[in-house]
Amino acid sequence: MENTPDYRRIYTDLINEKYPEKKEEFKAILSKKNFSILDVITCSNILTGREDKSTFTFNQKHRFFDQQSILEILDYQKKYGYNNAQLARHFKLSRNTIAKWKKRFI
């Protein structure tokens, strides 16, 4: 069993307690079978009223990306034709992190 937080439960509780008016916006995201770090970013952006992922900020030390999330980010790069610097800026990552992921997973 992985040692990762249950983001689905965290966001479900948060929405039920503090943002019940936004339940409908989260219905599709929270009903997904696989809840990835990109879904966490999307949920956070909805709660803060930001739609652009590049404006998402939080403490970099606490970021965690599993293999599935890394592959999703690299697929996003391929889909939109971003270079490493553009992708890093979009997701608030280091260019070196993107390069290491590409070496390891592609």
N, C-alpha and C positions, 0 to 999 in steps of 0.2 A: 504494500500500500504506500502511495506517495505521501510525503510529508508537506503537502501544500494546503493552503487555506481553502475552505469551501466557499468560493466567491458567490456561487448561486445563493446559498443560504444567507450570506452576509448582505447581499444586495436585496434579497427578498425581504428580510427583516427590516432593513433600513427603509425601504420603500413603504412597507406596511405601517411602520411607526411614524416616519417623518414626512413622507411624500405620497400619501394615498391617492392624491389627485393625478399622479403620474403613472399609476399602475398600467394603464392601457399602452403607454409608450414602451414599457418594458416587457410586455406580454410575450412578444416574439423572441426577444433575446433570452429571457429567462426560461423559455420553454425548450430551448435547444438541448439536444442530448449531450453534446460536448461543449463545455463552457471554457473558452480559451482566454488568454490574457488580452487578446484583442477585444473580446466581449467586455472584459473588465474596463478597458479604456473607453469603449463606447458607452457603457453605463455611467461611468464617471463624467464623461462629456455631457450626457443628457442631464444628469443631476446639476452640473454646474452651469448649464445653459450654453455650453460651447459645442459646436458641431464639428469643428476642425480638429483632427487628432493632433496636429502639430502644436496646438495651444495647451495640450495636456501636460501639466507639470506636477511632479511630486518628487520626493527624495530619491535620487538615483540609487542610493545604497540598498533600498528595499525592493528594487525591481527584480523579478524572477521570470525567466522565460524557459518553458519546457521545450522539448524538441519539436513538438507539434506547433507551438507558437512561433518558434524560429523559422520553421518551414513555411508557415503562413506569411510571415513578414518577407521572406525571400521570394515567395510567389507574388506577393504584392509588388515587389520591386520589378519582377519580370513582367507582370501584367501592365504596369504603368510606365515601363521603360526608364525607371530611375537609375541613376548611378549611385555608388555607395554614399557619397556626400549628401545627395538629395534624400535618399532613404533615411540616413542617419538624422538629418534635420527634421524630417517628417515625423519620426517616432521618438525624437529626443534621445538618440543614442550616439555612441562614438563611431566614427568611421572605422576605427580599428576593430571594434566589436563586430561590425558587419563583415569586415574582411575575414576575421577569424571564423565566423559562422559559415561563410562561403567555403573556406578551406576545409572545415570539418564536415559539413553536411552536403556539399555539392561536389 
